[in-house]
Amino acid sequence: MEKKILPLTQLPVNVRAKIIAIEGGHGFQRKLHVMGIREGQTIKIVSRQPFRGPVTITISGYQMTLGRGMAQKILVEVI
Amino acid sequence: MGNPNVGKSVVFSRLTGANVIASNYPGTTVDFSKGKMRINGEKVEIIDAPGTYSLDPTNKAEEVAAKMFEDADVIINVVDATNLERNLYLTLQLLEKDKPVIIALNLWDETKHLGIHIDEKKLEKILGVPVVPTVAITGEGIKTLVSRVKEARSPEYIKPTSDEARWIEIGSIVKKVEQFEHRHHTIVDRIADATIKPFTGIPIAAVIILFSFWVVRLIGENLITYIFDPIFYSWYKPAIMKFSTLLGSGVLHDILIGQLINGDIDFMQSMGLLTTGLYVPIGAVLPYIIAFYFTLSILEDSGYLPRLATLVDNVFHKLGMHGHGIVPVFLGLGCNVPGALATRTLETRKQRFISATLLAIAIPCMAQTAMVFGALGTYGMRYILMVFFTLGVLYIIMGLILNRFVKGESPEIFLEIPPYHRPSMKAVAKKTWMRVRWFLREAIPFLFLGVFVVNVLYAAGVLQWLGNVFSPVTETVFGLPGGASIALIMGFLRKDLAVGILLPLGMNPLQLVIAVTMLTIYFPCVATFAVLIKELGLRDMIKSTMIMIATAITVGGILKIILLGV
């Protein structure tokens, strides 16, 4: 079965996915890494604000809100 | 030290007995607090550092934390036991340095509810430093923590390494010490989710905010009716009237008691140190300060604010900030000083500049709100709403403008959403009291100074002279009598005192709307001003001040055209 890789922004709400890659600069990757958002982690969207607003995610047992632009750079695969 | 929102400040309070503000959202502590305690008969100084996710800072508060680390002798690393994996990143960074570390595994009680099992003994063995489970809020484990501080050490084998290697290490540690029980979605989770989803979250937010204001008003009014007014009117006023008669007329009477209005003391207008100077801060503003901070403390401790920040992020992003910009706004509604300090949690200079400038311009603190109600209350809610509506519109318009013209980055929101907690009434009461005490200490000296300066300047004729000089300007541009310019000068010291000057001028309600709106906008009080210079730097503060004054003049002029039709 072929698995599709999509940016986090396109992941439907409440669907579990695995982080495949994080794009963007070194500083940005670091910022996510220290929060435990990194490749291989399981991630889920809790809510998505309208008009290109931020998304709220659940990752390793806690919740986090991040901007749409950041979410765009996180590539995930539905599991 | 530790991640944001893990309870460092609560641990600190427990250790030192010192009172510091703790809340259920990241970034409550933006500066460090110091306290002293005795460990084994030795006097030591304990420092509560702002939360940070790593030793490489991304905002001003984290810079403070990184700097504190350099100066410390022993590190107490507070770790959120419910979030072990993420917290261990900072822990490993700390252990890599050559400083003795002891770990407080805080929120230990929560792990049980969440079905998380941590083998703290094993963790201690792996990390090579003492690990003490604590429940700081109840004080559990704090004694053990204190008694084991002397065992704190820097383990030899953990060497500085890369990001990747740290996470691999953490992965293997967590696998060894932590076990999860499977857990079903509870009703609390469902409510939590509902408050952050836009479809349900926005109506809930509206209800919560309106309800909060209703509660503030209810508490404030009752405090005044049943406690403050009886004290001032049935007990204090007769005594002070006797004192007035005793003094007779003269300079001393003018300064202490002020002017008698129709042969009687008017607490709002007499302008004496012991009449208006005492009544305005204590009788009129303080009850609402108590009510406001009590309500805000409940909101803070529940963990609702980060959810609200998520919901309003979109709007704030257009104003050059992000959702977390709501926190300075809320704190500023009580007093602008803590609001100004809270701008530190924003990442860039641009965001902090916009947030602080808008705060000073359009967010009325309790003293300003009291001024608005004091000046317009007798004319009805319509006029009061005009003022607040103008300020609200101004916040948005100025934000849009500043976002366009202020150079710099405004990064997107990146905010941890803590789980909901039931606020402890004891903690809420303590926090309210600390903030009230702080208000009294900050505000009252300025009030007395304000009343004193006004009386002296009045006696010397300076204010009348200024009023005459400025009257052509105030009359033609803002449609206000020349005396209103005195209130503007007065407002620099304390806005709430300006009412006493405005009321005797006999303005109509629309003129009063213009006057109080301008008073709110044109300048923050001295205390806020001083904090803003420190936060923004002198250069940016001069810019910010010019924006404030320009805005006040523009808005005054526009309001005159709209309201007075000339």
Interface residues (C-beta under 8 A of the other chain):
Chain A: R30 K31 H33 V34 M35 G36 R38 V46 S47 R48 Q49 P50 F51 R52 G53 P54 T56 S60 G61 Y62 Q63 M64 T65 L66 G67 R68 G69 M70
Chain B: Y53 S54 D56 T58 T82 N83 E85 R86 Y89 L90 L114 I116 D163 W167 D193 I196 K197 P198 G201 P306 A309 T310 L311 D313 N314 H317 H322 G323 P411 E412 I413 F414 L415 E416 I417 P418 P419
